Amino acid sequence: MNTRWRVVAVVLVLANAGYFAWSQGAFSAFGLQPARLSEREPHRVEQQVRPELLQIRKAP
C-alpha cells in the first residue's frame, strides 16, 4: 500500500510540472500553448482603470 501512495505522489508531481511547463509556453514548438500566452503583465497594466485610487490600509 505504501508503494501505491508513492506512485500517486510521483504522478501528481509530474502532472503539476507538465501543467506549469505548458502554461509557460514550453510546448509551443509543438503547437501546444495556452490561448492567453501572449497576454502578460504589460497588457494587464494598460487595462487598469484608475489604479491611483487604490488605497492600502492597516487592519484595525
Secondary structure per residue as TSV (DSSP state, phi and psi in degrees):
chain	resnum	aa	ss	phi	psi
A	1	M	-	360.0	-33.2
A	2	N	H	-65.0	-36.6
A	3	T	H	-66.4	-34.8
A	4	R	H	-61.7	-41.7
A	5	W	H	-68.6	-33.2
A	6	R	H	-65.6	-42.2
A	7	V	H	-63.7	-42.9
A	8	V	H	-61.6	-43.9
A	9	A	H	-62.9	-43.4
A	10	V	H	-64.6	-42.0
A	11	V	H	-63.1	-41.8
A	12	L	H	-66.1	-40.5
A	13	V	H	-64.2	-43.5
A	14	L	H	-65.0	-39.1
A	15	A	H	-64.4	-42.1
A	16	N	H	-65.4	-41.8
A	17	A	H	-64.6	-40.8
A	18	G	H	-64.1	-42.4
A	19	Y	H	-64.6	-42.0
A	20	F	H	-62.0	-45.4
A	21	A	H	-61.9	-43.5
A	22	W	H	-62.3	-44.6
A	23	S	H	-68.0	-21.9
A	24	Q	T	-90.2	-2.1
A	25	G	T	87.6	20.8
A	26	A	T	-67.1	-24.0
A	27	F	T	-103.2	16.1
A	28	S	G	-66.3	-24.3
A	29	A	G	-65.2	-24.3
A	30	F	G	-96.6	5.0
A	31	G	T	83.4	12.3
A	32	L	-	-109.9	100.0
A	33	Q	-	-146.1	152.2
A	34	P	-	-67.6	154.3
A	35	A	T	-65.3	-29.3
A	36	R	T	-102.0	28.6
A	37	L	T	-62.8	-35.8
A	38	S	T	-75.5	-14.3
A	39	E	-	-86.2	106.2
A	40	R	-	-122.3	-172.5
A	41	E	H	-55.2	-43.8
A	42	P	H	-57.0	-35.7
A	43	H	H	-69.0	-37.1
A	44	R	H	-69.9	-36.8
A	45	V	H	-64.0	-39.9
A	46	E	H	-66.8	-25.8
A	47	Q	T	-85.5	-5.3
A	48	Q	-	-66.9	142.8
A	49	V	S	-111.8	111.5
A	50	R	-	50.2	60.4
A	51	P	G	-67.3	-17.8
A	52	E	G	-68.2	-14.2
A	53	L	G	-81.7	-9.7
A	54	L	-	-71.8	129.0
A	55	Q	-	-125.0	131.8
A	56	I	-	-102.0	123.7
A	57	R	-	-119.7	150.8
A	58	K	-	-78.7	147.6
A	59	A	-	-69.2	144.9
A	60	P	-	-68.8	360.0
